Amino acid sequence: MEHAVHKPLKMMSGVRITHVSCNGLAPAHLETIGGQWLMMFDDNVTGVPAAIAGRLRALGVTTAKRWQGAPGIPAIGESMPGFEVKSWYGLLAPAGTPHDIILRLNTEVARGLREQDACDRFYTFGAEPMSGTPGKCGVFIHSEMAKWAKVVKAAGIRVE
Protein backbone atom coordinates (compact mmCIF):
# COMPACT_ATOMS: atom_id res chain seq x y z
CA MET A 1 0.00 0.00 0.00
CA GLU A 2 1.57 3.32 -1.04
CA HIS A 3 1.95 5.53 1.94
CA ALA A 4 4.25 8.42 2.74
CA VAL A 5 5.39 6.65 5.91
CA HIS A 6 7.54 4.01 4.28
CA LYS A 7 10.11 6.44 2.84
CA PRO A 8 11.12 8.10 6.14
CA LEU A 9 11.02 4.73 7.91
CA LYS A 10 13.37 3.29 5.29
CA MET A 11 15.64 6.33 5.52
CA MET A 12 15.86 6.42 9.31
CA SER A 13 15.97 2.69 10.05
CA GLY A 14 17.78 1.24 7.06
CA VAL A 15 15.00 -1.36 6.76
CA ARG A 16 14.37 -2.48 3.18
CA ILE A 17 10.71 -2.16 2.31
CA THR A 18 9.25 -2.86 -1.11
CA HIS A 19 6.29 -0.77 -2.13
CA VAL A 20 3.37 -2.77 -3.54
CA SER A 21 0.46 -0.89 -5.10
CA CYS A 22 -3.06 -1.68 -4.05
CA ASN A 23 -6.47 -0.25 -4.88
CA GLY A 24 -7.50 0.84 -1.41
CA LEU A 25 -7.29 -0.12 2.22
CA ALA A 26 -9.87 -2.93 2.12
CA PRO A 27 -7.87 -4.97 -0.44
CA ALA A 28 -4.66 -4.16 1.46
CA HIS A 29 -6.22 -5.49 4.66
CA LEU A 30 -7.17 -8.70 2.86
CA GLU A 31 -3.64 -9.14 1.46
CA THR A 32 -2.12 -8.61 4.91
CA ILE A 33 -4.66 -10.71 6.82
CA GLY A 34 -4.27 -13.46 4.22
CA GLY A 35 -0.49 -13.51 4.67
CA GLN A 36 0.41 -12.34 1.15
CA TRP A 37 2.03 -9.23 2.63
CA LEU A 38 4.19 -9.09 5.74
CA MET A 39 2.99 -5.62 6.72
CA MET A 40 1.12 -2.56 5.62
CA PHE A 41 0.79 1.06 6.65
CA ASP A 42 -2.73 2.02 7.60
CA ASP A 43 -4.42 4.97 9.22
CA ASN A 44 -6.08 5.18 12.61
CA VAL A 45 -9.59 5.15 11.19
CA THR A 46 -9.33 1.62 9.77
CA GLY A 47 -6.13 0.24 11.28
CA VAL A 48 -6.89 0.64 14.98
CA PRO A 49 -10.35 -1.00 14.79
CA ALA A 50 -8.86 -3.87 12.78
CA ALA A 51 -6.15 -4.31 15.42
CA ILE A 52 -8.62 -4.13 18.30
CA ALA A 53 -10.80 -6.73 16.56
CA GLY A 54 -7.75 -9.00 16.20
CA ARG A 55 -7.73 -8.98 12.38
CA LEU A 56 -4.39 -7.16 12.21
CA ARG A 57 -1.54 -6.84 14.70
CA ALA A 58 -0.55 -3.23 15.30
CA LEU A 59 3.23 -2.94 15.41
CA GLY A 60 3.25 0.78 16.15
CA VAL A 61 1.73 4.16 15.49
CA THR A 62 3.84 6.49 13.36
CA THR A 63 4.06 9.26 15.91
CA ALA A 64 6.65 10.43 18.41
CA LYS A 65 4.50 9.42 21.37
CA ARG A 66 1.64 7.00 21.89
CA TRP A 67 -1.71 7.98 20.50
CA GLN A 68 -4.28 8.68 23.22
CA GLY A 69 -6.93 6.74 21.29
CA ALA A 70 -4.90 3.51 21.50
CA PRO A 71 -2.35 3.82 24.33
CA GLY A 72 -1.52 0.10 24.22
CA ILE A 73 0.05 0.43 20.77
CA PRO A 74 3.68 1.65 20.97
CA ALA A 75 4.82 4.70 19.03
CA ILE A 76 7.62 4.15 16.52
CA GLY A 77 9.14 7.37 17.86
CA GLU A 78 9.67 5.64 21.22
CA SER A 79 12.25 3.28 19.73
CA MET A 80 13.37 5.54 16.85
CA PRO A 81 13.72 9.08 18.26
CA GLY A 82 12.94 11.78 15.72
CA PHE A 83 10.51 9.62 13.76
CA GLU A 84 7.08 11.14 13.39
CA VAL A 85 4.67 10.86 10.49
CA LYS A 86 1.10 11.83 11.12
CA SER A 87 -1.87 12.98 9.14
CA TRP A 88 -3.35 16.30 10.06
CA TYR A 89 -6.16 18.53 8.93
CA GLY A 90 -6.30 22.28 9.21
CA LEU A 91 -8.93 24.90 8.66
CA LEU A 92 -7.68 27.35 6.04
CA ALA A 93 -9.25 30.46 4.53
CA PRO A 94 -8.50 32.31 1.29
CA ALA A 95 -5.57 34.73 1.27
CA GLY A 96 -6.79 38.18 2.10
CA THR A 97 -9.49 37.07 4.54
CA PRO A 98 -9.79 39.83 7.15
CA HIS A 99 -7.84 39.12 10.34
CA ASP A 100 -10.89 39.59 12.56
CA ILE A 101 -12.73 36.88 10.61
CA ILE A 102 -9.73 34.53 10.98
CA LEU A 103 -9.63 35.14 14.73
CA ARG A 104 -13.38 34.60 15.08
CA LEU A 105 -13.25 31.32 13.17
CA ASN A 106 -10.28 30.20 15.25
CA THR A 107 -12.05 31.07 18.51
CA GLU A 108 -15.23 29.22 17.58
CA VAL A 109 -13.43 26.11 16.32
CA ALA A 110 -11.26 26.01 19.46
CA ARG A 111 -14.40 26.33 21.59
CA GLY A 112 -15.99 23.38 19.77
CA LEU A 113 -12.87 21.27 20.15
CA ARG A 114 -12.98 21.74 23.93
CA GLU A 115 -16.39 20.04 24.09
CA GLN A 116 -16.03 16.49 25.44
CA ASP A 117 -18.58 15.11 22.96
CA ALA A 118 -16.57 16.55 20.08
CA CYS A 119 -13.32 15.12 21.44
CA ASP A 120 -14.89 11.70 21.91
CA ARG A 121 -16.22 11.80 18.36
CA PHE A 122 -12.81 12.67 16.94
CA TYR A 123 -11.19 9.77 18.81
CA THR A 124 -13.91 7.45 17.48
CA PHE A 125 -12.79 8.37 13.96
CA GLY A 126 -9.12 7.91 14.77
CA ALA A 127 -8.28 11.60 15.07
CA GLU A 128 -6.82 13.65 17.88
CA PRO A 129 -8.42 17.08 18.17
CA MET A 130 -6.00 19.97 18.52
CA SER A 131 -6.28 23.71 18.28
CA GLY A 132 -3.94 26.65 18.42
CA THR A 133 -3.46 30.12 17.08
CA PRO A 134 -3.43 30.94 13.37
CA GLY A 135 0.25 31.84 13.75
CA LYS A 136 1.12 28.46 15.28
CA CYS A 137 -0.77 26.76 12.44
CA GLY A 138 1.33 28.65 9.89
CA VAL A 139 4.56 27.69 11.67
CA PHE A 140 3.43 24.05 11.76
CA ILE A 141 2.59 24.03 8.04
CA HIS A 142 6.00 25.49 7.16
CA SER A 143 7.79 22.95 9.37
CA GLU A 144 5.89 20.09 7.70
CA MET A 145 6.80 21.44 4.26
CA ALA A 146 10.48 21.60 5.23
CA LYS A 147 10.42 18.09 6.73
CA TRP A 148 8.79 16.54 3.68
CA ALA A 149 10.99 18.47 1.25
CA LYS A 150 13.99 16.67 2.82
CA VAL A 151 12.27 13.30 2.41
CA VAL A 152 11.38 14.04 -1.22
CA LYS A 153 14.95 15.11 -2.00
CA ALA A 154 16.59 12.17 -0.18
CA ALA A 155 14.23 9.68 -1.84
CA GLY A 156 14.80 11.19 -5.29
CA ILE A 157 11.07 11.70 -5.85
CA ARG A 158 10.28 13.57 -9.06
CA VAL A 159 7.04 15.04 -10.39
CA GLU A 160 5.91 13.14 -13.48
Buried (B, 14 or more C-beta within 10 A) or exposed (E): BEBBBBBBBBBBEEEEBEEEEBEEBEEBBEBBEEEEBEEBBBBBEBBBBBBEEEEBEBEBBBBBEBBEBBEEBBBBBBEBEEBBBBEEEEEEEEEEEEEEEBEEBBEEEBEEEEEEEEBEEBBEEBBBBBBEEBEEBEEBEEEEEEEBEEBBEEEEEEEE
